[in-house]
Amino acid sequence: MAHELGSPVVVVRDVEKRFGNYTVLREVSLTVRRGETVCIIGPSGSGKSTLLRCINGLVPISSGSITVGGREVADAKLDVRALRRDVGIVFQQYNLFPHRTALDNVMMAPVIVLHQNPAEVRARAEALLAKVGLADKMASYPGELSGGQQQRVAIARSLAMNPKVMLFDEVTAALDPETKKEVLITIQALAAEGMTCILVTHEMGFARRVADHVYFTDGGVIVEHGTPEAIFSAPTQARTRDFLDKIL
């Protein structure tokens, strides 16, 4: 995408993640600059989602280093709350509170966790719901919304914390084609505005369209990375070509 990129904000160096004897990530390194949109693609089980959870501090790494805004995620003295405020994450599951309206769901964390002024938070939450195309659904409960609408509420909820980086973990995987498009348009708009985004996705056309940089992973290893044009039009690794041949 054609916009100016800033200094590195997420730096992953030689990260390994093991669950017992099983190694999920092997010597993974990547750098994401401020304002950059990075897409991570690859077969299921290749460690993509685990990597996002490591960046957000939800899963501890076994070795290596991850810094976000210069803050070392593995530091024992890390302020986890500050990290989670800076790094929003949206999952495949919406995880909304079913007994709360869309507006309430967006407002809860800034008011309860950050102790921000409810009136100011409400104004921001209303603006965010309008931003994701849900101005007319603020009083609706999750059960009254489509999957795509619920996912956009989840995106607005993460944005309400004013994050520096947004992580998206296969957020359209459970959606039908129509509602999937609504969510992808929302994410594309965020990326175009300069939000730093890291997406794990199986939407190859979307990755090609919005990414500044694409990483292809397999077996917990980054096999190849480059611009969307390089990865999708002229991959250098046989494994990348094999993967793309099967899904494009």
N, C-alpha and C positions, 0 to 999 in steps of 0.2 A: 504494500500500500504506500502511496506517495505522501508521506509526512516525515517531518524531521524527528529523528530518534535521539534520545538523550543518553546519559551515562548508564552503565550497568546498574540494575536495581536488584536482580536476582542472579546469583552466581552459584552454580553447583559444580563442585570439584571432586572427581574421583569417588563418587558416592557408591557405597555398597549397602544393601539391605538384605539381611538374612533372617529367615524365620526357621529357627532350628538349623537343620542341615541344608535347608532349601534356600538358595540365593535368588532373590527376586530382581535385584539391581546389581549390576557389575560395572564398576569403574565408570559411572555415568558422569559426564561433564557437559554443562551447557551454560550459556550466558543470555540473559534477557535484559534488553535495554529499556529505559523509560520510554513509554509510548509505543513499544513494539508489541506486535501480535505474533505469538509463537504457537504453532499447531504441532501436536505430538500424535503421530499416527502409527499404526502397527496392528498385528493380530491380537486377539484377546489373550490375556495372560502374559503379555510381554513386559509388564511392570509399569505401564503408563499411569494408571490411577494411583499406584503406590507412590510414584514419584511426586505427584501433586500433593498427596497427604504428607509426604516428608517435607515439602516446601512449606506447608502450612503448620508443621509441627504436630500434626495429628498422629504421625507414625515416626518413632525415633530411628535415625539412621544407625547402621552398624559401624561404618567408618566413612571417612571423607569429610567434606565440609559443605554447608549450605549457608549462604548469607543473603539476607533480604534487607536492602537499604543499609548495608554495612553491619547489620545485626546478625550474629552467629546463632543459627537456629538450635544447634546442639549445645550451646552454652548452658551450663547448669544454673546460672543466675539469670537466664533469659526471663523477661517479663512476657509470659505467654499471652496474656490478655492484650498487650500492646501489639504483639505479632499478629494475632488474629484480627485485630482492628485494622492493621495495615494490609493484610492478605485475606480478601474475601474468597470464599469457595462456594460454588453451586454444584450440587450433586445431581445424579440422575433421578433420585427420589426427591420430592419437593420438600418434605419434612416441615410442612406448615402445621400450625396449631389449628385443628379442625373446629374448635369452639370459638375461634377468634376471627374477626373479619379480615379482609385483605389489608385494610389500613392498620388495624391493630397488629397484625403479623409484622408489618414493616416497621412499626413504631417501637415494638417491645425491646429490642436489644439496646438501641440508643438511650431509651428512658431507664430501663432496669439495670443494664450493665454499665453504661457510661454516665448515668445520672444526669442526662441532659434535660433541658427545659422542655416539658411536654408540648407546649404550644409551638415552640420552634421546631421540634421534631415532627409534629403533625404537619406543619406547613411543608417541611422538606419531604415527608413521606407522601403527601398528596402530589407534590411536584414529580416525585420519582415514579409514582404509579401512572401519572399522566405521561411521563417520558416513555414508559414501556407499553403505552397504549391501553391503559386500564383505568382511565379517569372515571368511567361509568361503572366500575366494579368495586369501588372502595368499600362499600358496605356489604359486599357479598362474602359469604363464607366459602372456604375451600371446596366443600362438597357441591357448591353451586357453580363452580368454575370448571372449564375444560382443563385437560392436562397442560396444554400450552399456556393457558392463562395462569394456572398455578405456578408453572415454571417461571413465568415473567414476574409474578409476585415474589418468588424466591430470589430472583435477580435484583429486584428493587430492594428487598430486605438486606441483601449483602451490600448494595450501594449505599444504604442508609448509614452505614458505619464509616463512610468516606474512605474506602480502602485505597492504597497506592497500587495494588495489584489485584486482578481478578483471576481466579482459577475456575475453569469450567470442566467438569468431569463427565463427559458423554451425556450432556444435559438433554439431548434430543432423542436418546436411544429408545425411550418408551413411548414416543409420541407418533401420532399418525402424520402423514405427509403435510396436511394443511396446517395443523398446529405447530408442527416442526418448523415450517417456514416462518411463522410468526416469531418464534424464539430466535431463529438464526438472524432475522432482520434486526431484532433488538440487540443482539451481540455485535453484529456488524456495525450498527450505529455507535455503540460504545467504543469499538476499536477505532472507528473513523474520527471520533472526538479526541483520541489520544490516550484512552485508558490502556494501561499495560495489561495485556491479556495472555494467559497461557491456557490453551484448550487441548484436552484429550478428545479426539473426535474420530468418528468413522465416516463423516461427511466429507468426502474427498473434493467434491466440487466447491464446497464452502471453504475448505482449507486452501485450495488453490486461489480462491478469490480474495480472501481477507488476510492471509498470513504474510508477514514479512519474512519469516523463516520457518522451515518445516524440519522436524526431526522424525526419522523413521526408526522405530525400535523393534527388536525381536529378541526373545530369550533374555530380557533384562539388560540388553546391550544396545547402545545407539549405533546402528549399522551405518547410517548415512544421514547427513543433514545439509541443508542448503536453501536457496530461494525456492519458492514454489515452482518456478519455471524449470529449475535444474532438477528437482526431485521428480516432478510429474512428467516432464518431457524428455529428460536425458539423465536418468539415474545411472550411477557408475557401478553400483553393486548388484550382483546377480540376485541376491535375496530381495532387494527392493523391487527390481523389475518383476520378479516372480509374484510378489505380493500385489503389485499394482495391476499386473496382467489379469489376476483373478478377480479383481473387484471393479476395475474400470471398464 
